[in-house]
Amino acid sequence: MMEGIALYLADWGPRLFEAASLTLLLTAAGFCGASLVGLGLEALRTSRSARLRGLVNSYV
């Protein structure tokens, strides 16, 4: 049983590590992008323009 697991990890381990690394990279990029969009929307939501506030509020 342990030999099968060791062979599995020897074969798939590097691929799984690469996939996990890519997943973490995409997660970090998505978080940064969403934060920038959120900050931009908040800036528009608190602007003096009623039209911009209404547009952002309808989106949110």
N, CA, C and O atoms as a Tripos MOL2 file, in Angstrom:
@<TRIPOS>MOLECULE
protein
  240   239    60     0     0
PROTEIN
NO_CHARGES

@<TRIPOS>ATOM
      1 N           0.8190   -1.1870    0.0000 N.3       1 MET1
      2 CA          0.0000    0.0000    0.0000 C.3       1 MET1
      3 C           0.8660    1.2550    0.0000 C.2       1 MET1
      4 O           0.6460    2.1550   -0.8110 O.2       1 MET1
      5 N           1.8360    1.3250    0.8900 N.am      2 MET2
      6 CA          2.7100    2.4970    0.9680 C.3       2 MET2
      7 C           3.5500    2.6470   -0.2930 C.2       2 MET2
      8 O           3.8810    3.7610   -0.6990 O.2       2 MET2
      9 N           3.8920    1.5140   -0.9120 N.am      3 GLU3
     10 CA          4.6790    1.5880   -2.1390 C.3       3 GLU3
     11 C           3.8690    2.2450   -3.2530 C.2       3 GLU3
     12 O           4.4100    2.9980   -4.0630 O.2       3 GLU3
     13 N           2.5830    1.9580   -3.2860 N.am      4 GLY4
     14 CA          1.7200    2.5540   -4.2990 C.3       4 GLY4
     15 C           1.6020    4.0580   -4.1190 C.2       4 GLY4
     16 O           1.6010    4.8120   -5.0930 O.2       4 GLY4
     17 N           1.5040    4.4870   -2.8690 N.am      5 ILE5
     18 CA          1.4160    5.9190   -2.5880 C.3       5 ILE5
     19 C           2.7260    6.6070   -2.9570 C.2       5 ILE5
     20 O           2.7210    7.6940   -3.5340 O.2       5 ILE5
     21 N           3.8340    5.9770   -2.6260 N.am      6 ALA6
     22 CA          5.1400    6.5540   -2.9450 C.3       6 ALA6
     23 C           5.3270    6.6650   -4.4540 C.2       6 ALA6
     24 O           5.8400    7.6730   -4.9390 O.2       6 ALA6
     25 N           4.9220    5.6520   -5.1930 N.am      7 LEU7
     26 CA          5.0290    5.7160   -6.6480 C.3       7 LEU7
     27 C           4.1030    6.7850   -7.2260 C.2       7 LEU7
     28 O           4.4580    7.4910   -8.1700 O.2       7 LEU7
     29 N           2.9180    6.8890   -6.6460 N.am      8 TYR8
     30 CA          1.9700    7.9060   -7.0970 C.3       8 TYR8
     31 C           2.5440    9.3020   -6.8870 C.2       8 TYR8
     32 O           2.5010   10.1350   -7.7920 O.2       8 TYR8
     33 N           3.0830    9.5620   -5.6950 N.am      9 LEU9
     34 CA          3.6430   10.8770   -5.4080 C.3       9 LEU9
     35 C           4.8920   11.1560   -6.2300 C.2       9 LEU9
     36 O           5.1270   12.2960   -6.6300 O.2       9 LEU9
     37 N           5.6850   10.1410   -6.4850 N.am     10 ALA10
     38 CA          6.8760   10.3330   -7.3030 C.3      10 ALA10
     39 C           6.4890   10.7240   -8.7230 C.2      10 ALA10
     40 O           7.1820   11.5110   -9.3670 O.2      10 ALA10
     41 N           5.3780   10.1700   -9.2110 N.am     11 ASP11
     42 CA          4.9460   10.4600  -10.5710 C.3      11 ASP11
     43 C           4.1680   11.7710  -10.6440 C.2      11 ASP11
     44 O           4.4160   12.5880  -11.5300 O.2      11 ASP11
     45 N           3.2340   11.9790   -9.7240 N.am     12 TRP12
     46 CA          2.3310   13.1250   -9.8010 C.3      12 TRP12
     47 C           2.7170   14.2840   -8.8980 C.2      12 TRP12
     48 O           2.1800   15.3800   -9.0520 O.2      12 TRP12
     49 N           3.6300   14.0740   -7.9650 N.am     13 GLY13
     50 CA          4.0120   15.1080   -7.0110 C.3      13 GLY13
     51 C           4.4280   16.4270   -7.6470 C.2      13 GLY13
     52 O           3.9010   17.4730   -7.2680 O.2      13 GLY13
     53 N           5.3580   16.4150   -8.6040 N.am     14 PRO14
     54 CA          5.7600   17.6840   -9.2250 C.3      14 PRO14
     55 C           4.6090   18.3820   -9.9510 C.2      14 PRO14
     56 O           4.5190   19.6100   -9.9340 O.2      14 PRO14
     57 N           3.7420   17.6170  -10.5790 N.am     15 ARG15
     58 CA          2.5920   18.2130  -11.2720 C.3      15 ARG15
     59 C           1.6090   18.8230  -10.2780 C.2      15 ARG15
     60 O           1.0670   19.9030  -10.5120 O.2      15 ARG15
     61 N           1.3840   18.1230   -9.1700 N.am     16 LEU16
     62 CA          0.4890   18.6500   -8.1530 C.3      16 LEU16
     63 C           1.0600   19.9130   -7.5140 C.2      16 LEU16
     64 O           0.3180   20.8550   -7.2340 O.2      16 LEU16
     65 N           2.3650   19.9400   -7.2830 N.am     17 PHE17
     66 CA          3.0070   21.1260   -6.7240 C.3      17 PHE17
     67 C           2.8970   22.2980   -7.6930 C.2      17 PHE17
     68 O           2.6270   23.4250   -7.2790 O.2      17 PHE17
     69 N           3.1010   22.0400   -8.9600 N.am     18 GLU18
     70 CA          2.9840   23.0950   -9.9720 C.3      18 GLU18
     71 C           1.5510   23.6220  -10.0410 C.2      18 GLU18
     72 O           1.3350   24.8290  -10.1430 O.2      18 GLU18
     73 N           0.5830   22.7250   -9.9850 N.am     19 ALA19
     74 CA         -0.8230   23.1360  -10.0240 C.3      19 ALA19
     75 C          -1.1890   23.9460   -8.7800 C.2      19 ALA19
     76 O          -1.9030   24.9440   -8.8800 O.2      19 ALA19
     77 N          -0.7100   23.5260   -7.6220 N.am     20 ALA20
     78 CA         -0.9890   24.2690   -6.3860 C.3      20 ALA20
     79 C          -0.3350   25.6450   -6.4250 C.2      20 ALA20
     80 O          -0.9250   26.6210   -5.9610 O.2      20 ALA20
     81 N           0.8670   25.7370   -6.9660 N.am     21 SER21
     82 CA          1.5420   27.0240   -7.0830 C.3      21 SER21
     83 C           0.7750   27.9580   -8.0120 C.2      21 SER21
     84 O           0.6160   29.1410   -7.7110 O.2      21 SER21
     85 N           0.3040   27.4370   -9.1290 N.am     22 LEU22
     86 CA         -0.4720   28.2460  -10.0630 C.3      22 LEU22
     87 C          -1.7900   28.6870   -9.4350 C.2      22 LEU22
     88 O          -2.2330   29.8160   -9.6470 O.2      22 LEU22
     89 N          -2.4090   27.8110   -8.6740 N.am     23 THR23
     90 CA         -3.6550   28.1580   -7.9870 C.3      23 THR23
     91 C          -3.4360   29.3040   -7.0070 C.2      23 THR23
     92 O          -4.2420   30.2330   -6.9530 O.2      23 THR23
     93 N          -2.3630   29.2500   -6.2370 N.am     24 LEU24
     94 CA         -2.0660   30.3210   -5.2880 C.3      24 LEU24
     95 C          -1.7570   31.6320   -6.0100 C.2      24 LEU24
     96 O          -2.1620   32.7000   -5.5520 O.2      24 LEU24
     97 N          -1.0480   31.5590   -7.1240 N.am     25 LEU25
     98 CA         -0.7410   32.7560   -7.9020 C.3      25 LEU25
     99 C          -2.0100   33.3910   -8.4550 C.2      25 LEU25
    100 O          -2.1780   34.6080   -8.3770 O.2      25 LEU25
    101 N          -2.8950   32.5870   -9.0080 N.am     26 LEU26
    102 CA         -4.1530   33.1040   -9.5460 C.3      26 LEU26
    103 C          -5.0510   33.6550   -8.4400 C.2      26 LEU26
    104 O          -5.7550   34.6430   -8.6480 O.2      26 LEU26
    105 N          -5.0290   33.0250   -7.2740 N.am     27 THR27
    106 CA         -5.7980   33.5200   -6.1420 C.3      27 THR27
    107 C          -5.2960   34.8890   -5.7060 C.2      27 THR27
    108 O          -6.0950   35.7910   -5.4570 O.2      27 THR27
    109 N          -3.9890   35.0500   -5.6130 N.am     28 ALA28
    110 CA         -3.4100   36.3390   -5.2130 C.3      28 ALA28
    111 C          -3.7180   37.4140   -6.2580 C.2      28 ALA28
    112 O          -4.0470   38.5460   -5.9020 O.2      28 ALA28
    113 N          -3.6140   37.0690   -7.5410 N.am     29 ALA29
    114 CA         -3.9110   38.0340   -8.5970 C.3      29 ALA29
    115 C          -5.3840   38.4300   -8.5690 C.2      29 ALA29
    116 O          -5.7100   39.6050   -8.7380 O.2      29 ALA29
    117 N          -6.2610   37.4790   -8.3620 N.am     30 GLY30
    118 CA         -7.6860   37.7810   -8.2680 C.3      30 GLY30
    119 C          -8.0120   38.6500   -7.0690 C.2      30 GLY30
    120 O          -8.8460   39.5510   -7.1590 O.2      30 GLY30
    121 N          -7.3680   38.3890   -5.9590 N.am     31 PHE31
    122 CA         -7.5820   39.1990   -4.7600 C.3      31 PHE31
    123 C          -7.1370   40.6390   -4.9920 C.2      31 PHE31
    124 O          -7.8420   41.5790   -4.6250 O.2      31 PHE31
    125 N          -5.9680   40.8060   -5.6020 N.am     32 CYS32
    126 CA         -5.4690   42.1610   -5.8730 C.3      32 CYS32
    127 C          -6.3750   42.8870   -6.8640 C.2      32 CYS32
    128 O          -6.6880   44.0620   -6.6750 O.2      32 CYS32
    129 N          -6.7910   42.1980   -7.9100 N.am     33 GLY33
    130 CA         -7.6800   42.8130   -8.8920 C.3      33 GLY33
    131 C          -9.0130   43.2030   -8.2880 C.2      33 GLY33
    132 O          -9.5120   44.3000   -8.5420 O.2      33 GLY33
    133 N          -9.5890   42.3330   -7.5040 N.am     34 ALA34
    134 CA        -10.8780   42.6210   -6.8680 C.3      34 ALA34
    135 C         -10.7470   43.7630   -5.8670 C.2      34 ALA34
    136 O         -11.6680   44.5680   -5.7230 O.2      34 ALA34
    137 N          -9.6270   43.8420   -5.1820 N.am     35 SER35
    138 CA         -9.4120   44.9420   -4.2370 C.3      35 SER35
    139 C          -9.3390   46.2770   -4.9690 C.2      35 SER35
    140 O          -9.9060   47.2710   -4.5160 O.2      35 SER35
    141 N          -8.6420   46.2970   -6.0970 N.am     36 LEU36
    142 CA         -8.5410   47.5400   -6.8680 C.3      36 LEU36
    143 C          -9.8980   47.9700   -7.4130 C.2      36 LEU36
    144 O         -10.2410   49.1520   -7.3670 O.2      36 LEU36
    145 N         -10.6620   47.0250   -7.9240 N.am     37 VAL37
    146 CA        -11.9970   47.3460   -8.4370 C.3      37 VAL37
    147 C         -12.8830   47.8280   -7.2910 C.2      37 VAL37
    148 O         -13.6260   48.7970   -7.4510 O.2      37 VAL37
    149 N         -12.8140   47.1760   -6.1610 N.am     38 GLY38
    150 CA        -13.6150   47.5710   -5.0090 C.3      38 GLY38
    151 C         -13.2630   48.9610   -4.5060 C.2      38 GLY38
    152 O         -14.1490   49.7460   -4.1670 O.2      38 GLY38
    153 N         -11.9750   49.2670   -4.4580 N.am     39 LEU39
    154 CA        -11.5650   50.6030   -4.0360 C.3      39 LEU39
    155 C         -12.0320   51.6600   -5.0270 C.2      39 LEU39
    156 O         -12.4640   52.7420   -4.6290 O.2      39 LEU39
    157 N         -11.9470   51.3490   -6.3120 N.am     40 GLY40
    158 CA        -12.4270   52.2790   -7.3270 C.3      40 GLY40
    159 C         -13.9200   52.5260   -7.2210 C.2      40 GLY40
    160 O         -14.3790   53.6640   -7.3270 O.2      40 GLY40
    161 N         -14.6750   51.4550   -7.0120 N.am     41 LEU41
    162 CA        -16.1250   51.6040   -6.8660 C.3      41 LEU41
    163 C         -16.4760   52.3940   -5.6090 C.2      41 LEU41
    164 O         -17.4120   53.1940   -5.6140 O.2      41 LEU41
    165 N         -15.7350   52.1730   -4.5500 N.am     42 GLU42
    166 CA        -15.9910   52.9300   -3.3220 C.3      42 GLU42
    167 C         -15.6760   54.4020   -3.5220 C.2      42 GLU42
    168 O         -16.3950   55.2630   -3.0150 O.2      42 GLU42
    169 N         -14.6170   54.6980   -4.2490 N.am     43 ALA43
    170 CA        -14.2860   56.0920   -4.5310 C.3      43 ALA43
    171 C         -15.3990   56.7460   -5.3460 C.2      43 ALA43
    172 O         -15.7560   57.8970   -5.0920 O.2      43 ALA43
    173 N         -15.9430   56.0310   -6.3110 N.am     44 LEU44
    174 CA        -17.0480   56.5760   -7.1080 C.3      44 LEU44
    175 C         -18.3230   56.6960   -6.2810 C.2      44 LEU44
    176 O         -19.1050   57.6280   -6.4670 O.2      44 LEU44
    177 N         -18.5290   55.7590   -5.3760 N.am     45 ARG45
    178 CA        -19.7430   55.7640   -4.5540 C.3      45 ARG45
    179 C         -19.7750   56.9550   -3.6100 C.2      45 ARG45
    180 O         -20.8520   57.4350   -3.2550 O.2      45 ARG45
    181 N         -18.6170   57.4320   -3.2020 N.am     46 THR46
    182 CA        -18.5570   58.5720   -2.2870 C.3      46 THR46
    183 C         -18.2730   59.8780   -3.0110 C.2      46 THR46
    184 O         -17.9710   60.8830   -2.3680 O.2      46 THR46
    185 N         -18.3640   59.8850   -4.3420 N.am     47 SER47
    186 CA        -18.0970   61.1100   -5.0960 C.3      47 SER47
    187 C         -19.2410   62.1070   -4.9440 C.2      47 SER47
    188 O         -20.3060   61.7750   -4.4230 O.2      47 SER47
    189 N         -19.0090   63.3080   -5.3960 N.am     48 ARG48
    190 CA        -20.0210   64.3600   -5.3040 C.3      48 ARG48
    191 C         -21.0810   64.2230   -6.3880 C.2      48 ARG48
    192 O         -22.1810   64.7580   -6.2520 O.2      48 ARG48
    193 N         -20.7610   63.5170   -7.4510 N.am     49 SER49
    194 CA        -21.6870   63.3880   -8.5780 C.3      49 SER49
    195 C         -22.7990   62.3920   -8.2340 C.2      49 SER49
    196 O         -22.5430   61.2240   -7.9380 O.2      49 SER49
    197 N         -24.0330   62.8860   -8.2820 N.am     50 ALA50
    198 CA        -25.1770   62.0120   -7.9940 C.3      50 ALA50
    199 C         -25.3090   60.9340   -9.0650 C.2      50 ALA50
    200 O         -25.7330   59.8160   -8.7750 O.2      50 ALA50
    201 N         -24.9500   61.2670  -10.2960 N.am     51 ARG51
    202 CA        -25.0330   60.3000  -11.3940 C.3      51 ARG51
    203 C         -24.0770   59.1290  -11.1690 C.2      51 ARG51
    204 O         -24.4510   57.9710  -11.3510 O.2      51 ARG51
    205 N         -22.8420   59.4390  -10.7720 N.am     52 LEU52
    206 CA        -21.8750   58.3640  -10.4980 C.3      52 LEU52
    207 C         -22.2990   57.5280   -9.2970 C.2      52 LEU52
    208 O         -22.2140   56.3000   -9.3280 O.2      52 LEU52
    209 N         -22.7520   58.1870   -8.2480 N.am     53 ARG53
    210 CA        -23.2190   57.4430   -7.0710 C.3      53 ARG53
    211 C         -24.3780   56.5200   -7.4360 C.2      53 ARG53
    212 O         -24.4170   55.3660   -7.0090 O.2      53 ARG53
    213 N         -25.3100   57.0240   -8.2170 N.am     54 GLY54
    214 CA        -26.4530   56.2010   -8.6330 C.3      54 GLY54
    215 C         -26.0340   55.0300   -9.4900 C.2      54 GLY54
    216 O         -26.5650   53.9280   -9.3520 O.2      54 GLY54
    217 N         -25.0660   55.2690  -10.3900 N.am     55 LEU55
    218 CA        -24.5720   54.1980  -11.2570 C.3      55 LEU55
    219 C         -23.9090   53.0930  -10.4300 C.2      55 LEU55
    220 O         -24.1660   51.9070  -10.6340 O.2      55 LEU55
    221 N         -23.0550   53.5030   -9.4970 N.am     56 VAL56
    222 CA        -22.3530   52.5140   -8.6700 C.3      56 VAL56
    223 C         -23.3380   51.8030   -7.7450 C.2      56 VAL56
    224 O         -23.2560   50.5860   -7.5760 O.2      56 VAL56
    225 N         -24.2540   52.5350   -7.1550 N.am     57 ASN57
    226 CA        -25.2230   51.9060   -6.2620 C.3      57 ASN57
    227 C         -26.1030   50.9060   -7.0130 C.2      57 ASN57
    228 O         -26.4690   49.8660   -6.4660 O.2      57 ASN57
    229 N         -26.4380   51.2170   -8.2530 N.am     58 SER58
    230 CA        -27.2510   50.2580   -9.0170 C.3      58 SER58
    231 C         -26.4280   49.0180   -9.3710 C.2      58 SER58
    232 O         -26.9720   47.9160   -9.4460 O.2      58 SER58
    233 N         -25.1270   49.1890   -9.5890 N.am     59 TYR59
    234 CA        -24.2720   48.0320   -9.8650 C.3      59 TYR59
    235 C         -24.1380   47.1670   -8.6240 C.2      59 TYR59
    236 O         -24.2530   45.9430   -8.6880 O.2      59 TYR59
    237 N         -23.8930   47.8170   -7.4970 N.am     60 VAL60
    238 CA        -23.7150   47.0740   -6.2470 C.3      60 VAL60
    239 C         -25.0260   46.4530   -5.8340 C.2      60 VAL60
    240 O         -25.0940   45.7830   -4.8040 O.2      60 VAL60
@<TRIPOS>BOND
     1     1     2 1
     2     2     3 1
     3     3     4 2
     4     3     5 am
     5     5     6 1
     6     6     7 1
     7     7     8 2
     8     7     9 am
     9     9    10 1
    10    10    11 1
    11    11    12 2
    12    11    13 am
    13    13    14 1
    14    14    15 1
    15    15    16 2
    16    15    17 am
    17    17    18 1
    18    18    19 1
    19    19    20 2
    20    19    21 am
    21    21    22 1
    22    22    23 1
    23    23    24 2
    24    23    25 am
    25    25    26 1
    26    26    27 1
    27    27    28 2
    28    27    29 am
    29    29    30 1
    30    30    31 1
    31    31    32 2
    32    31    33 am
    33    33    34 1
    34    34    35 1
    35    35    36 2
    36    35    37 am
    37    37    38 1
    38    38    39 1
    39    39    40 2
    40    39    41 am
    41    41    42 1
    42    42    43 1
    43    43    44 2
    44    43    45 am
    45    45    46 1
    46    46    47 1
    47    47    48 2
    48    47    49 am
    49    49    50 1
    50    50    51 1
    51    51    52 2
    52    51    53 am
    53    53    54 1
    54    54    55 1
    55    55    56 2
    56    55    57 am
    57    57    58 1
    58    58    59 1
    59    59    60 2
    60    59    61 am
    61    61    62 1
    62    62    63 1
    63    63    64 2
    64    63    65 am
    65    65    66 1
    66    66    67 1
    67    67    68 2
    68    67    69 am
    69    69    70 1
    70    70    71 1
    71    71    72 2
    72    71    73 am
    73    73    74 1
    74    74    75 1
    75    75    76 2
    76    75    77 am
    77    77    78 1
    78    78    79 1
    79    79    80 2
    80    79    81 am
    81    81    82 1
    82    82    83 1
    83    83    84 2
    84    83    85 am
    85    85    86 1
    86    86    87 1
    87    87    88 2
    88    87    89 am
    89    89    90 1
    90    90    91 1
    91    91    92 2
    92    91    93 am
    93    93    94 1
    94    94    95 1
    95    95    96 2
    96    95    97 am
    97    97    98 1
    98    98    99 1
    99    99   100 2
   100    99   101 am
   101   101   102 1
   102   102   103 1
   103   103   104 2
   104   103   105 am
   105   105   106 1
   106   106   107 1
   107   107   108 2
   108   107   109 am
   109   109   110 1
   110   110   111 1
   111   111   112 2
   112   111   113 am
   113   113   114 1
   114   114   115 1
   115   115   116 2
   116   115   117 am
   117   117   118 1
   118   118   119 1
   119   119   120 2
   120   119   121 am
   121   121   122 1
   122   122   123 1
   123   123   124 2
   124   123   125 am
   125   125   126 1
   126   126   127 1
   127   127   128 2
   128   127   129 am
   129   129   130 1
   130   130   131 1
   131   131   132 2
   132   131   133 am
   133   133   134 1
   134   134   135 1
   135   135   136 2
   136   135   137 am
   137   137   138 1
   138   138   139 1
   139   139   140 2
   140   139   141 am
   141   141   142 1
   142   142   143 1
   143   143   144 2
   144   143   145 am
   145   145   146 1
   146   146   147 1
   147   147   148 2
   148   147   149 am
   149   149   150 1
   150   150   151 1
   151   151   152 2
   152   151   153 am
   153   153   154 1
   154   154   155 1
   155   155   156 2
   156   155   157 am
   157   157   158 1
   158   158   159 1
   159   159   160 2
   160   159   161 am
   161   161   162 1
   162   162   163 1
   163   163   164 2
   164   163   165 am
   165   165   166 1
   166   166   167 1
   167   167   168 2
   168   167   169 am
   169   169   170 1
   170   170   171 1
   171   171   172 2
   172   171   173 am
   173   173   174 1
   174   174   175 1
   175   175   176 2
   176   175   177 am
   177   177   178 1
   178   178   179 1
   179   179   180 2
   180   179   181 am
   181   181   182 1
   182   182   183 1
   183   183   184 2
   184   183   185 am
   185   185   186 1
   186   186   187 1
   187   187   188 2
   188   187   189 am
   189   189   190 1
   190   190   191 1
   191   191   192 2
   192   191   193 am
   193   193   194 1
   194   194   195 1
   195   195   196 2
   196   195   197 am
   197   197   198 1
   198   198   199 1
   199   199   200 2
   200   199   201 am
   201   201   202 1
   202   202   203 1
   203   203   204 2
   204   203   205 am
   205   205   206 1
   206   206   207 1
   207   207   208 2
   208   207   209 am
   209   209   210 1
   210   210   211 1
   211   211   212 2
   212   211   213 am
   213   213   214 1
   214   214   215 1
   215   215   216 2
   216   215   217 am
   217   217   218 1
   218   218   219 1
   219   219   220 2
   220   219   221 am
   221   221   222 1
   222   222   223 1
   223   223   224 2
   224   223   225 am
   225   225   226 1
   226   226   227 1
   227   227   228 2
   228   227   229 am
   229   229   230 1
   230   230   231 1
   231   231   232 2
   232   231   233 am
   233   233   234 1
   234   234   235 1
   235   235   236 2
   236   235   237 am
   237   237   238 1
   238   238   239 1
   239   239   240 2
@<TRIPOS>SUBSTRUCTURE
     1 MET1         2 RESIDUE 1 A MET
     2 MET2         6 RESIDUE 1 A MET
     3 GLU3        10 RESIDUE 1 A GLU
     4 GLY4        14 RESIDUE 1 A GLY
     5 ILE5        18 RESIDUE 1 A ILE
     6 ALA6        22 RESIDUE 1 A ALA
     7 LEU7        26 RESIDUE 1 A LEU
     8 TYR8        30 RESIDUE 1 A TYR
     9 LEU9        34 RESIDUE 1 A LEU
    10 ALA10       38 RESIDUE 1 A ALA
    11 ASP11       42 RESIDUE 1 A ASP
    12 TRP12       46 RESIDUE 1 A TRP
    13 GLY13       50 RESIDUE 1 A GLY
    14 PRO14       54 RESIDUE 1 A PRO
    15 ARG15       58 RESIDUE 1 A ARG
    16 LEU16       62 RESIDUE 1 A LEU
    17 PHE17       66 RESIDUE 1 A PHE
    18 GLU18       70 RESIDUE 1 A GLU
    19 ALA19       74 RESIDUE 1 A ALA
    20 ALA20       78 RESIDUE 1 A ALA
    21 SER21       82 RESIDUE 1 A SER
    22 LEU22       86 RESIDUE 1 A LEU
    23 THR23       90 RESIDUE 1 A THR
    24 LEU24       94 RESIDUE 1 A LEU
    25 LEU25       98 RESIDUE 1 A LEU
    26 LEU26      102 RESIDUE 1 A LEU
    27 THR27      106 RESIDUE 1 A THR
    28 ALA28      110 RESIDUE 1 A ALA
    29 ALA29      114 RESIDUE 1 A ALA
    30 GLY30      118 RESIDUE 1 A GLY
    31 PHE31      122 RESIDUE 1 A PHE
    32 CYS32      126 RESIDUE 1 A CYS
    33 GLY33      130 RESIDUE 1 A GLY
    34 ALA34      134 RESIDUE 1 A ALA
    35 SER35      138 RESIDUE 1 A SER
    36 LEU36      142 RESIDUE 1 A LEU
    37 VAL37      146 RESIDUE 1 A VAL
    38 GLY38      150 RESIDUE 1 A GLY
    39 LEU39      154 RESIDUE 1 A LEU
    40 GLY40      158 RESIDUE 1 A GLY
    41 LEU41      162 RESIDUE 1 A LEU
    42 GLU42      166 RESIDUE 1 A GLU
    43 ALA43      170 RESIDUE 1 A ALA
    44 LEU44      174 RESIDUE 1 A LEU
    45 ARG45      178 RESIDUE 1 A ARG
    46 THR46      182 RESIDUE 1 A THR
    47 SER47      186 RESIDUE 1 A SER
    48 ARG48      190 RESIDUE 1 A ARG
    49 SER49      194 RESIDUE 1 A SER
    50 ALA50      198 RESIDUE 1 A ALA
    51 ARG51      202 RESIDUE 1 A ARG
    52 LEU52      206 RESIDUE 1 A LEU
    53 ARG53      210 RESIDUE 1 A ARG
    54 GLY54      214 RESIDUE 1 A GLY
    55 LEU55      218 RESIDUE 1 A LEU
    56 VAL56      222 RESIDUE 1 A VAL
    57 ASN57      226 RESIDUE 1 A ASN
    58 SER58      230 RESIDUE 1 A SER
    59 TYR59      234 RESIDUE 1 A TYR
    60 VAL60      238 RESIDUE 1 A VAL
